[in-house]
């Protein structure tokens, strides 16, 4: 077994900790994005009925920032065409 200095050991431990934190942060971001997508789909279905698969796929590909912007914009939408118009600009 090769000799590992204290500096190497500390570096490895810090690398592992940093990797775990980055993984947790990515997991949190993904969870937020999925939750925002689910919320918007529920709101769209309640307001305009069934959604097209294409719309669902499109929402699932959006970033968290885009989903949040859509959530704000939806407050002003009156018709499904408003949503479609907004999505064409993304």
C-alpha positions as a Markdown table, in Angstrom:
| # | Residue | x | y | z |
|---|---|---|---|---|
| 1 | Unk | 0.0 | 0.0 | 0.0 |
| 2 | Unk | 1.5 | 3.3 | -1.0 |
| 3 | Unk | 2.4 | 5.9 | 1.6 |
| 4 | Unk | 0.0 | 8.9 | 1.7 |
| 5 | Unk | 1.0 | 12.1 | 3.3 |
| 6 | Unk | -1.3 | 14.1 | 5.5 |
| 7 | Unk | -1.6 | 16.8 | 2.8 |
| 8 | Unk | -2.7 | 14.2 | 0.3 |
| 9 | Unk | -5.2 | 12.7 | 2.7 |
| 10 | Unk | -6.6 | 16.1 | 3.5 |
| 11 | Unk | -6.8 | 16.9 | -0.2 |
| 12 | Unk | -8.7 | 13.8 | -0.9 |
| 13 | Unk | -11.1 | 14.3 | 1.9 |
| 14 | Unk | -11.8 | 17.9 | 0.8 |
| 15 | Unk | -12.3 | 16.7 | -2.8 |
| 16 | Unk | -14.8 | 14.1 | -1.6 |
| 17 | Unk | -16.6 | 16.7 | 0.5 |
| 18 | Unk | -16.7 | 19.2 | -2.3 |
| 19 | Unk | -18.0 | 16.5 | -4.7 |
| 20 | Unk | -20.8 | 15.5 | -2.3 |
| 21 | Unk | -21.8 | 19.2 | -1.9 |
| 22 | Unk | -21.9 | 19.7 | -5.6 |
| 23 | Unk | -24.0 | 16.6 | -6.0 |
| 24 | Unk | -26.4 | 17.7 | -3.4 |
| 25 | Unk | -26.7 | 21.2 | -5.0 |
| 26 | Unk | -27.4 | 19.6 | -8.4 |
| 27 | Unk | -30.0 | 17.3 | -6.8 |
| 28 | Unk | -31.7 | 20.3 | -5.1 |
| 29 | Unk | -31.8 | 22.2 | -8.4 |
| 30 | Unk | -33.2 | 19.3 | -10.3 |
| 31 | Unk | -35.8 | 18.7 | -7.6 |
| 32 | Unk | -36.9 | 22.4 | -7.8 |
| 33 | Unk | -37.1 | 22.2 | -11.6 |
| 34 | Unk | -39.2 | 19.1 | -11.5 |
| 35 | Unk | -41.5 | 20.5 | -8.9 |
| 36 | Unk | -41.9 | 23.8 | -10.8 |
| 37 | Unk | -42.7 | 21.8 | -14.0 |
| 38 | Unk | -45.3 | 19.7 | -12.2 |
| 39 | Unk | -46.9 | 22.8 | -10.7 |
| 40 | Unk | -47.1 | 24.6 | -14.1 |
| 41 | Unk | -48.6 | 21.5 | -15.8 |
| 42 | Unk | -51.3 | 21.2 | -13.1 |
| 43 | Unk | -52.2 | 24.9 | -13.5 |
| 44 | Unk | -52.3 | 24.6 | -17.3 |
| 45 | Unk | -54.5 | 21.5 | -17.1 |
| 46 | Unk | -56.9 | 23.1 | -14.6 |
| 47 | Unk | -57.2 | 26.3 | -16.6 |
| 48 | Unk | -57.3 | 24.9 | -20.2 |
| 49 | Unk | -57.9 | 21.2 | -19.9 |
| 50 | Unk | -55.7 | 18.4 | -21.2 |
| 51 | Unk | -52.2 | 19.3 | -22.3 |
| 52 | Unk | -50.4 | 18.1 | -25.4 |
| 53 | Unk | -47.5 | 15.8 | -24.9 |
| 54 | Unk | -45.4 | 18.2 | -26.9 |
| 55 | Unk | -46.1 | 20.9 | -24.3 |
| 56 | Unk | -45.2 | 18.6 | -21.5 |
| 57 | Unk | -41.9 | 17.7 | -23.1 |
| 58 | Unk | -41.1 | 21.3 | -23.8 |
| 59 | Unk | -41.7 | 22.3 | -20.2 |
| 60 | Unk | -39.5 | 19.4 | -19.0 |
| 61 | Unk | -36.6 | 20.7 | -21.1 |
| 62 | Unk | -36.8 | 24.3 | -19.7 |
| 63 | Unk | -34.4 | 25.6 | -17.1 |
| 64 | Unk | -35.6 | 26.5 | -13.6 |
| 65 | Unk | -35.2 | 30.2 | -14.5 |
| 66 | Unk | -37.4 | 29.8 | -17.6 |
| 67 | Unk | -40.0 | 27.9 | -15.6 |
| 68 | Unk | -40.1 | 30.6 | -13.0 |
| 69 | Unk | -40.5 | 33.3 | -15.7 |
| 70 | Unk | -43.4 | 31.3 | -17.2 |
| 71 | Unk | -45.1 | 30.9 | -13.8 |
| 72 | Unk | -45.0 | 34.7 | -13.4 |
| 73 | Unk | -46.2 | 35.3 | -17.0 |
| 74 | Unk | -49.1 | 32.8 | -16.7 |
| 75 | Unk | -50.7 | 35.2 | -14.2 |
| 76 | Unk | -51.5 | 37.5 | -17.2 |
| 77 | Unk | -52.5 | 34.8 | -19.7 |
| 78 | Unk | -56.2 | 34.8 | -20.7 |
| 79 | Unk | -56.1 | 32.1 | -23.4 |
| 80 | Unk | -54.1 | 29.1 | -24.3 |
| 81 | Unk | -52.8 | 31.1 | -27.3 |
| 82 | Unk | -51.1 | 33.4 | -24.8 |
| 83 | Unk | -49.1 | 30.5 | -23.4 |
| 84 | Unk | -48.2 | 29.3 | -26.9 |
| 85 | Unk | -47.1 | 32.8 | -27.9 |
| 86 | Unk | -44.9 | 33.0 | -24.8 |
| 87 | Unk | -43.4 | 29.6 | -25.5 |
| 88 | Unk | -42.5 | 30.6 | -29.1 |
| 89 | Unk | -40.3 | 33.3 | -27.6 |
| 90 | Unk | -38.3 | 31.0 | -25.4 |
